[in-house]
Amino acid sequence: MGDWQDDRVGSALRGENPTVLARLPGAFAVIGDVQWLPGYCVLLTDTPGVEKLSDLPRERRLRFLDSMERLAEAVERACAESDDQFRRVNLEILGNQDVFLHAHVWPRYGWEPPDRLSRPVWLYPPTMWTDPTNTLDERHRPLRDRLAALLSEHSRGRP
């Protein structure tokens, strides 16, 4: 594991996290380390030490949630453009394993196995996280670039 993976929030703040797509008003938008569902992204808090949404003052909570909505919209648009079987986006704030505030943005597709499609992503086999064929790499560059462009457009006030 790289140093940046040991401190995802701190590395994003230092500009050392290579998965960062954009700095948003209340967080960092990052593309997921794994891409078995292409376009999977995570929203990271930009406040070290924050473990849960309720740790933030109300104004900062709202900025985090606004950033989550912005990232979800970018994922929806980019994935719909790149795959005609894109169906929707699932949003989750969990924090059970990584104890820093973050939100998962999961694109869902019609080509997923039928027994998984209507179920939470977490019911996929645990090996999906460790299978090297699912690792973020250069194959994902076009989708990554499109996500970054959409987030940049949004921050400049475009739809």
C-alpha positions as CSV (number, residue, x, y, z in Angstrom):
1,M,0.0,0.0,0.0
2,G,1.4,3.4,-0.9
3,D,1.9,6.1,1.7
4,W,-1.0,8.1,0.3
5,Q,-3.3,5.1,1.0
6,D,-2.4,5.1,4.6
7,D,-3.6,8.7,5.0
8,R,-6.1,9.4,2.2
9,V,-7.4,12.7,3.6
10,G,-3.9,14.0,4.6
11,S,-2.5,13.0,1.2
12,A,-5.3,14.7,-0.6
13,L,-4.7,17.9,1.4
14,R,-1.0,17.7,0.6
15,G,-1.7,17.1,-3.1
16,E,-0.2,13.6,-3.0
17,N,-3.3,11.5,-3.5
18,P,-3.2,10.4,-7.1
19,T,-6.9,9.4,-7.1
20,V,-8.2,13.0,-6.5
21,L,-10.4,14.2,-9.3
22,A,-11.4,17.6,-7.9
23,R,-11.5,19.7,-4.8
24,L,-15.1,20.4,-4.0
25,P,-16.6,22.9,-1.5
26,G,-16.7,20.4,1.3
27,A,-14.6,17.5,0.3
28,F,-12.3,15.8,-2.2
29,A,-13.8,13.8,-5.1
30,V,-11.7,10.7,-5.8
31,I,-12.0,7.8,-8.2
32,G,-12.1,4.5,-6.5
33,D,-9.1,2.2,-6.2
34,V,-11.2,-0.6,-7.7
35,Q,-13.4,-0.3,-10.8
36,W,-15.4,-3.5,-11.1
37,L,-18.3,-1.0,-11.5
38,P,-16.7,1.6,-13.8
39,G,-17.0,5.1,-12.4
40,Y,-17.0,4.1,-8.7
41,C,-16.0,7.2,-6.8
42,V,-15.5,8.2,-3.1
43,L,-16.0,11.6,-1.5
44,L,-13.4,12.3,1.2
45,T,-13.8,14.8,4.0
46,D,-11.3,17.6,3.8
47,T,-11.2,17.9,7.6
48,P,-8.7,15.5,9.2
49,G,-10.0,13.7,12.3
50,V,-13.7,13.9,11.3
51,E,-15.2,10.4,11.6
52,K,-18.8,11.0,10.9
53,L,-21.1,13.6,9.3
54,S,-22.4,14.7,12.7
55,D,-18.8,15.6,13.7
56,L,-19.0,18.6,11.4
57,P,-20.8,21.9,12.2
58,R,-24.1,22.2,10.3
59,E,-22.7,24.5,7.6
60,R,-19.8,22.1,6.8
61,R,-22.2,19.1,6.8
62,L,-24.3,20.8,4.2
63,R,-21.2,21.6,2.1
64,F,-20.1,17.9,2.4
65,L,-23.6,16.8,1.3
66,D,-23.7,19.3,-1.6
67,S,-20.3,18.0,-2.7
68,M,-21.7,14.4,-2.6
69,E,-24.6,15.5,-4.8
70,R,-22.1,17.1,-7.3
71,L,-20.0,14.0,-7.4
72,A,-23.1,11.8,-7.9
73,E,-24.3,13.9,-10.8
74,A,-20.9,13.8,-12.4
75,V,-20.7,10.0,-12.0
76,E,-24.2,9.6,-13.4
77,R,-23.5,11.8,-16.5
78,A,-20.1,10.2,-17.2
79,C,-21.3,6.7,-16.8
80,A,-24.4,7.2,-18.9
81,E,-22.3,8.7,-21.7
82,S,-19.8,5.8,-21.6
83,D,-22.2,2.8,-21.1
84,D,-25.7,2.5,-22.5
85,Q,-26.5,0.0,-19.7
86,F,-25.9,2.5,-17.0
87,R,-29.0,2.5,-14.7
88,R,-28.5,4.7,-11.6
89,V,-26.1,5.8,-8.8
90,N,-26.2,4.5,-5.3
91,L,-24.9,6.7,-2.5
92,E,-23.7,5.5,0.9
93,I,-22.1,7.0,3.9
94,L,-20.9,4.1,6.0
95,G,-17.6,4.5,7.9
96,N,-17.5,1.0,9.3
97,Q,-14.0,0.1,8.1
98,D,-12.3,3.4,7.2
99,V,-13.0,5.6,10.2
100,F,-13.0,9.0,8.4
101,L,-16.0,10.7,6.9
102,H,-16.4,9.5,3.3
103,A,-19.3,8.7,0.9
104,H,-19.4,6.0,-1.7
105,V,-20.8,6.8,-5.1
106,W,-21.6,3.5,-6.9
107,P,-22.7,3.5,-10.5
108,R,-25.0,0.5,-11.3
109,Y,-25.4,-1.2,-14.6
110,G,-27.9,-3.4,-16.4
111,W,-25.1,-5.9,-17.2
112,E,-24.5,-6.7,-13.5
113,P,-25.5,-10.3,-12.5
114,P,-29.3,-10.4,-11.9
115,D,-28.7,-11.6,-8.3
116,R,-26.6,-8.6,-7.6
117,L,-28.4,-5.8,-9.5
118,S,-31.1,-5.2,-7.0
119,R,-28.9,-5.7,-4.0
120,P,-26.3,-3.5,-2.2
121,V,-22.8,-3.5,-3.8
122,W,-21.4,-4.9,-0.5
123,L,-22.9,-8.2,-1.3
124,Y,-20.5,-8.8,-4.2
125,P,-17.8,-11.2,-3.2
126,P,-14.9,-9.7,-1.1
127,T,-12.5,-10.8,-3.8
128,M,-13.8,-8.0,-6.0
129,W,-11.8,-5.6,-3.9
130,T,-8.5,-7.5,-4.3
131,D,-8.8,-8.9,-7.8
132,P,-6.0,-7.2,-9.8
133,T,-8.2,-7.0,-12.9
134,N,-10.4,-4.6,-10.9
135,T,-7.6,-2.2,-10.0
136,L,-7.7,1.4,-11.1
137,D,-5.3,1.8,-14.0
138,E,-4.8,3.5,-17.4
139,R,-7.8,1.6,-18.9
140,H,-9.9,4.0,-16.8
141,R,-8.2,7.2,-17.9
142,P,-11.0,8.3,-20.3
143,L,-13.7,7.9,-17.7
144,R,-11.5,9.5,-15.1
145,D,-10.8,12.5,-17.3
146,R,-14.5,12.9,-18.1
147,L,-15.4,12.8,-14.4
148,A,-12.8,15.5,-13.7
149,A,-14.1,17.6,-16.6
150,L,-17.7,17.4,-15.4
151,L,-16.7,18.3,-11.8
152,S,-14.7,21.2,-13.2
153,E,-17.6,22.4,-15.2
154,H,-19.9,22.2,-12.2
155,S,-17.5,24.3,-10.1
156,R,-17.5,27.0,-12.8
157,G,-21.3,27.2,-12.5
158,R,-22.3,25.1,-15.5
159,P,-25.0,22.5,-15.2
